[in-house]
Amino acid sequence: MRTKRWISGRITLAAAILIGLILCSCGGPRRDLVGKWRSAGEANTTIWEFSNNGGVKIGSIQGRYSFGDRDRIKIETGSSTSVYELELTGDRMVLKDLRGTKNEFVRVK
């Protein structure tokens, strides 16, 4: 009887850990964001550079970024904080602010 409960408990624990890992991978840092981006349609524009460590550089302005729920990204600099809805598809990125304004970017290669 104890053996069955022990095995059942281990299976339940393993399932919970697996589910937790799956959920964490969905909401964690998006590796596909890391790199340099520029405004779509404009060759000479400010470059946005996202680092693995949560740092962002917008032109010469340094800041931090973090992810929220529902594909949201928060970008904080010394002078402002902005929240966007993030859409990433291959080498295209769209940042939509809370008013609905869209900023479209392409990856710099």
C-alpha positions in Angstrom: 0.0 0.0 0.0 2.8 2.5 0.9 4.6 1.6 -2.3 1.6 2.5 -4.5 1.2 5.9 -2.7 4.9 6.5 -3.0 4.9 5.8 -6.8 1.7 7.8 -7.2 3.2 10.7 -5.4 6.4 10.6 -7.5 4.3 10.5 -10.8 2.2 13.4 -9.6 5.4 15.4 -8.7 7.0 14.6 -12.0 3.9 15.7 -13.9 3.7 19.0 -11.9 7.4 19.7 -12.7 6.9 19.0 -16.4 3.8 21.3 -16.6 5.7 24.0 -14.7 8.6 23.8 -17.2 6.3 24.0 -20.1 4.5 27.1 -18.7 7.8 28.8 -17.9 9.1 28.3 -21.4 6.0 30.1 -22.8 6.3 33.2 -20.7 10.1 33.5 -20.4 12.5 35.7 -22.3 12.0 35.5 -26.0 15.3 34.6 -27.5 13.9 35.6 -31.0 13.8 39.3 -29.8 17.5 39.5 -29.1 19.4 41.4 -31.7 19.2 44.7 -33.6 16.1 46.1 -35.2 15.3 49.2 -37.3 12.0 50.7 -38.4 10.5 49.0 -41.4 10.6 51.1 -44.6 13.3 53.4 -43.2 16.9 52.7 -43.9 18.5 55.5 -41.8 16.7 55.2 -38.5 17.4 54.6 -34.8 18.5 51.1 -34.1 16.9 49.2 -31.2 19.2 46.5 -29.8 17.8 43.9 -27.3 20.3 41.9 -25.3 20.0 38.5 -23.6 20.4 40.0 -20.1 17.3 42.3 -20.4 19.1 45.3 -21.6 17.9 47.5 -24.5 19.7 50.2 -26.3 17.6 52.6 -28.4 20.1 54.7 -30.4 22.3 55.9 -27.5 19.7 55.5 -24.8 20.2 52.6 -22.4 17.3 50.9 -20.8 15.8 47.6 -19.6 13.0 45.4 -20.9 10.9 42.8 -19.3 8.0 40.6 -20.4 4.5 40.6 -19.0 1.4 38.6 -19.7 -0.5 38.6 -23.0 2.6 39.2 -25.1 3.4 42.5 -23.5 6.8 44.0 -23.2 7.8 46.8 -20.8 10.7 49.1 -21.8 12.2 51.3 -19.2 14.7 54.1 -19.7 15.9 56.8 -17.4 13.3 59.2 -18.7 10.3 57.0 -19.5 8.5 53.7 -19.3 6.5 52.2 -22.1 4.3 49.1 -22.4 3.7 47.5 -25.8 2.0 44.5 -27.2 4.7 42.5 -28.9 4.3 40.6 -32.2 7.3 38.7 -33.5 7.2 36.8 -36.8 10.6 35.8 -38.2 12.5 39.0 -38.9 9.6 41.3 -38.4 8.5 42.8 -35.1 5.5 45.0 -34.3 5.2 47.0 -31.1 1.7 48.3 -30.5 1.2 50.8 -27.7 -1.8 50.9 -25.4 -3.5 53.6 -27.7 -3.2 51.3 -30.7 -0.3 53.0 -32.5 1.9 50.4 -34.3 5.7 50.6 -34.8 6.9 48.1 -37.3 10.6 46.9 -37.3 12.8 44.5 -39.3 15.8 42.7 -38.0 19.2 44.2 -38.9 21.4 41.5 -40.4 
